Amino acid sequence: MTLPHHRSFRFRRPVSVLRAFLDSSASGGLVLMGAAALALLVANSSWAPAYFGALSLYLGPLSLSHWINDALMALFFLMVGLEIKREMLDGQLASWNRRILPGVAALGGMAVPALIFLVFNGHDPATARGWAIPSATDIAFALGVMSLLGNRVPASLKLFLAALAIIDDLGAVLIIALFYSGTLDFAMLGGAALVLVLLFALNRAGVLRLWVYLILGAVLWFFVFRSGIHATVAGVLLALAVPLQPSPARPDDLAHSPLHRLEHGLQGWVTFLVIPIFGFANAGVSLAGLSLGVLGDHLTLGVALGLFLGKLIGVFGSAWAMIKLGWAEMPAGASTWQLTGTAMLCGIGFTMSLFIGLLAFADNPALQAEVKIGIIMGSLAAGLMGAAILRFAPRGDPVP
C-alpha cells in the first residue's frame, strides 16, 4: 500500500522519531514529578477537602476520578499501543537481535518484583491481589532522571531503557486485561469484537482517513468499558488497527502514515497534560491519621522493595546473564556500573504502578493509601540511587 504524496500538507518528520520521543518523555517526566509533589502537598493542606471532593464529584455517569482513569487515560494507552506497534514493526524492536536484551530484561524486571511482593503479601489474600503493582516501569520518570545527567549516560542505554519500558508496558497491558478486569458482559464484548474486526478490515482495505479510526475507536471504548474489561485496553486495541507505513525511500510519504500522524498529534497532549493530570489526581495521599507503622506494613514494604530491589535484581540480573552467556551484547559505550544504574532507574514505577494499584484495590481506600506510599518510597529511592550510580559510574569503552 503506497501512501499519496500531498504537496499542500508539509509535515517535517524529526530526524529521529525515537530521539524526539526520548526528549519529550524526559521533559514530561520532570512535569510529572512536579504534579506528583503538588498532589502530596495539596492532599496534606487545608485544600485537601476540596481536592478529594472534586475527584469524587460526578459529571454525568462517572466521577471526575473515573473520567480521568477510565477515559482520559485511554489516550495514554492509545499512545502506548502506537509506540509498541511502531517499534515492533519499524523501529528499535523490529528484529529479534534488537529485542532480545531489553525483552529478557523486561521479563526479569516484571517477574522478580512480583515475587518480592508475594514474599511479603502471599499469605494475605486481601493484599496478594496487588502482585503486579511493582512490575511496571515509568518511562517518563526514568528518562526524566536520565536527562538530568546529560552526556554521562550513553545514548545506547537511553535506547535500552526506552525499549525495555515499551515491552514492560505491553506486559502491563496484558496483565490489566487478564487479571484486573471485572465480570464480563459477553454482549458488550461481542460488540467490541465486531468494531475491532471492522477496524482491521478498514486497515486491510487501505483506508487511511484517521478520523474514521478515531470515531470507531470511541465506539470501541464504549463497548470495552461496558464489557467488564478495563476501558483503557480499548486504546491499545485501536492502536493495533491504525495503519502503519514502514519507512519508505521518500521520507515525505512516511509523514502521512496514519500511525505516525496520530502518535505525533497525541505525544504532547499525553506527555504534558494527560499524565500530569493522572499523577495529580492519584498521587495525593493524606498522611493524617497514618502512623509510622504503615511504613513497615507488609503491603507498603512489598510495593517499595519490589520496585527498589526487584527491578534492580530482575533487570540487571537478566541483562547481565544474557551478556555473560554471549547471547546479547552490552549496550555500546556502557559499563557494567552504568547498566546497574539504568536497572535501578527501572524501579521508578509511578504511573503504571499507581494505575494497577487503583485497579487491584478499587474498593479499599486504606489499601490504596498504603500502595501509594509504597510506590512513592520505592520510586524515590530507586530514582535517587539510580541517579547516584550513573553520576559516579565509570564510563564504558568509547563507541568506535
N, C-alpha and C positions, 0 to 999 in steps of 0.2 A: 504494500500500500504506500503510494507516494503522496506526500502532502503538497498542497498547492503553494505556490510562491506568490505572496501578496506584497507587491511593492508599496502599497499605500499604508501598510502597517509594519513599522520597523521596530523590532524588539531586539535589542542587542544583548545576546546571551553573555553572561560573565565568562571570563577566560576559563575559570574553573568553577563549575556549579558547586562542587564539594567545598572549595575554599570559601565561597560566599556563604554556604550553609554553616561552615565552622565559625566564620566571623560573626554571623548574626546570632548563632546559638550561644557563642561566648558572651556577646553583649547581652543577650536575653537572660543568660544565667545571672549576670550581675543585677539586672532588673528584678528577677525572681527573688534573689537574696533580699533585696530591699523590700519587696512586697511581703515576704515571709516575716521579716523582722518587724515591719509595721503592724502586721496582723497580731503578733505576740504582744506588742505594746498596747494596741487598742483593746485587745481581749483582757488586759490586766489594768485598765484605766477606767475612769468614770464614763467612758464611751462604750464600755462593754455591753450594757443592756441594749443600746441602740444597735450595736454590731450584731449580736446574736438575734435580736428581734427582727432585724432586716433580713437575715438569712432564712428565718422561719416564716417570713411573710409570703402569703400565697398570691401569685399572679396568674390568674386563670386556673388551670387544672393542677399546676405544680407550684411548690415553694421556690423562692429565689435560689436556695441551695440546690434543689433538684434541677432547675433550669441550667445552672452553671455546670453541675456534674454530669447531667444526662444529655443536655442539648449542646451547650457551648463546647464541652469537651469532645463532642463528636467531631468538631473541626480539627482538634488536636489529633485525634485518632485517624482522621482522613489524611492529614499531612504525614503522620507516621506511616500509614499504608502506602502513600505515594513514594515516600523515601525508600521504603523497603522494596517496592516493585522496581523503582528506577535503579537502585544499587544492585539488585539481584540480576536484572536483565541487561543493564547498560552502564554499570558503574564499578565501584571498588569491589563488589561482591559478585561480579559477573562470571568468574571462573572459580573452580574448586581450589586451586592453589592460593587464591586470594581469600577464600572463605575459611580455610581450614584453621589458621591460627586464631583469628577473632571468634570463629564459630565454636571451637573447642573451649576457648577461654570463657566465652559467654555461657556455655552449658555448665562448666565448672562453677562459674560465678552465680548461677541460679541454684544449683544443687546444694553446694556447701552451706550457703546462708540458710536455706530451708532446713537442713539437717541441724544446724546450730540452734535455730529457733525451736525445733522439736525437742532438742535435748532439754530445754527449759520448759516447754509447754506441752510436750506429747502426752503427759499424764493427765492433762486437764482438757476435756472435750470442749469446754467453753472457750478456751483460747487457742487450742490447736488449729482451729479453722483459719487462723491468720498465718499459716506456714509460708505463704508466698510473699508476705509483706517485704521482707528484706532481700528478696531475689532481684529487685529492679535497680537499674542504674539511671540516674537523671543526667542525660547528656548535656542539657543546658547548664546545669550547675557545674558539672565536672569540667566542661570546656571553658566555662567562665573562670574557674580557678586556674586552669592551664593558661588562659590568656594573660593572667596577671604575671606569669613567669617569663613572658616574652620568648626570646630565642633560646632560653635554657632547655626548652623541650623540643626535641627534633620533630619535624613535620610528620615523620613516619609514625610516631607514637600518637599524634593527634588523629591521623587516619585510622590507626589501630583502634583507638578509643571510640571513634565515630562508628566504625564498622561493628565493633563489639556491641555498642549501645543499640544499634539498629537491630541486630539479631536478638539482643536482650528484649527489645520492645516487642518483636514478633512473638517471643516466648511468653511475655506478659499478656499479650492479646489472647493467645491460645488458652492461657491459664484462666483469664477472666471469663472467656466464653464457656470453658468446660467446668470450672469449679465455683464460679461466683455468679451464676445466673439463677433465676428463680424457677418456679413451677412453669412448665412450658404450656403455651396455648397453641395447639397444633394448627388451628385455623389461621391464626395470625402468622405462624411460622410458614405455612403454605403460601400465604400472600407475599411474605418476604422472599421466598424461594422463586415465585413467579416473577417478581420485579427483578431479582438478580439474574434470572435466565434472560429476561428482556434486555437488561443492560449488556450482558455478554454477547447477545445476538446483535445488538447495535454495534458493538465493537467489531465483531466479525464482519458485519456488513460494510464497515468502513465509514460509519457515521462519526464525524469529527466535531460536531457542534457541541460545545461544552455545556451550554445551558440545558440541553436535553438530558445529559447525565446528572446535572445538579437537581433538576426537577424530580427526576425519578429517584435520585438519592434521598430527597426529602420524604418521598413516599416510602422508600425502603426504611428510613429511620423510624417512621411511624409504626410500620409493621413489626420491626425488630423490638421497638420499645414496648409494644403491646404483647409480644410473644413470650416474654419472660427472660430472653437473652438480654444482657445489658445493652442499652441503646447505642453506646459508643462503638460497639462492634460493627454497626452499620457503616461507620466512617471507613473502616478498613476494607469492608466488602465492596463499598463503592470505589475505593481507590484501585482495587484489583481489576475493575472493569473499565477504568478510564484508559483510553488508547495511549500507547507509548510508541513513538517512532525512534528506533535505535539511531545512534549518531551517524548521520549521512556525510557525504563528501561536502555538501553545501550546508554550512552552519545555520544560514538563514532559515532553511527548511525545518531544522530542529526547533527553532523558536516557536513554531506553530503547532508543535506536538501538544495535544490537549493536556497530557500529564504535566509537561514542563510548565505550560501556562498556568495551570491550576496551582501547582506547587509554588511557583513564583508569586502568584497572587495571594496565596494563603500565608506565606512564610512570615512576613512582617506582622500581620494581624495575630497569628497564633503565638509567635515568639514574644511580642511586646504587649499584647492585650489579653488573649485567652489564657495563657499560662500564668501571668501575674495575677489575673482576676481569680483563677482557681487557687493559686497559692495564698492570696489574701483571704479568700473565703474559707479555706480549710486549715491553714496553719495556726490560726488563732486558738489557743487553748488557755483557759483561765486556770491560773495556779492557785486561786483562792480555795482554801479548804484542803489542798493537797499537801501531805506531809512529805518529808524527805524519804520516807519509807517507800514511796512509789518508785523512786529511782532504783530500788533493789527488787521490785516486783518481777516475777518471772516473765510476764508479758513484756514489760519495758526492757528488761535485760535481753530477752530473746530477740527483740527487734534491733536494739542497739548493737549487740555483739554480733548478730547475724550480718549487719551491714559492715561493721568495723573489721571484724576478724574474718567473717565468712567470705566476703568479697575478695579480701586480700589473699586468703588461702586458696579459694576456688579459682580466681582469675590468674594469679601469678603461678600457682602450682600447676594448673593445666597448661598454661603457655610455656613455662619452664620445661615441663616434661616433654612437650612436643618438640621444643628446640633441642633438648639434650638427646632425644631419640633420633634426631635428624629428619623428622617429618615436617618441620617448618623452620624458617629462618628468623633470627632476631630482627625486629624492625630496623631498617637501615639507620646507622648512626646512633643507635640507642645502646646504653649499657644495661647490665642486669639491674643495677640500682634504679635506673630511670624506669625500667619496666615495673619494678616493685612499686615505685611512686605512682605510676599510672594505675596499677591494680588497686592501690589504696584509694585513689580518687573514685574508683568504681563503687566504693561504699557510700557515695553520696546518692541516696535513693529517694530523693524528696518527692517529686511529682507522682510518679507511678506507684511508689510505696504508699503515699497518702491515699491515692485512689483505691488501691487494693484494700487498704485498711478500712476505708469507709464502707466498702462492699462487704468485707468479712464480718464487721460488727455494726451493721446498719442500724440495728435497734438497741444499741447499747452505748450511749454517750460516754459512760465512765471508761469502758474499754477503749473507745476511740481516743479519749484523752491520753491514756497510757501509751497507746500506739504512737500518737503524735509526739509525745515526749521522747519515746524511744527513737523515732525517726530523726528528731532534731539532735538528740545526743549522738547517735551513731553517725549521722551525716556530717555534723560539725567536727567530730573527732577525726573522721576519715578525710575530710577536706583539709583540715589543719595539718594532719600527719602527712598526707599525700603531698601537699604543697611544700612542707619542710624537706621531705625526702628529695623531691625534684629540684628544690632550690640548691641543695648541697651535694647532690649525687654527681659522681664523676661522669664525664661525657663518654659516649662510646666512640668507636673508630669513625673518623670522618667519612662522609659519603663520597665515593670516588666520582 
